[in-house]
Amino acid sequence: MSSESQPWSVQEVGHIETKKNRAIAFPNIYQHQVQPFRLLDPTKPGHRKIIVFFLCDPHHNDLPTTRTIAPQQPEFRREVEDRLREGSMGRVPEEIFEQIMNELPETIREEEAFEYRRELMKERASFALNSTMIQGFCSSWCEH
């Protein structure tokens, strides 16, 4: 991105070359772009894998994280049920068991989770497609 073509509030802060076995981390406040790539030897198989981590400041307790939101997989719920019914401290009374189970979040099947993900990615792709012109500057932003 050239700062000459964007007189508005975007400042180029540089670029990073990705290398094998390297992790690159930066705060989410920075816009970023992933450039196309090609294999040095196109006759050999190859791929690029991008893994995104969304990190939270541990001092901000008001952010929902895995510390405050229980897993939603059905197998987790079954594990909790099993531990409450046959735990090392003995069986939890039925009234307490029901209260605990009522406080757990609803579970979601893997297929449902993938469908929600597909819908979200479709919405984001549509937004990205309709937002490529930012004050006259055409961009190609990374979508996670």
Summary of the structure (lengths in Angstrom):
residues: 144
radius of gyration: 22.9
end to end distance: 19.8
largest distance: 69.9
contacts: 199
relative contact order: 0.12
helix: 33%
strand: 3%
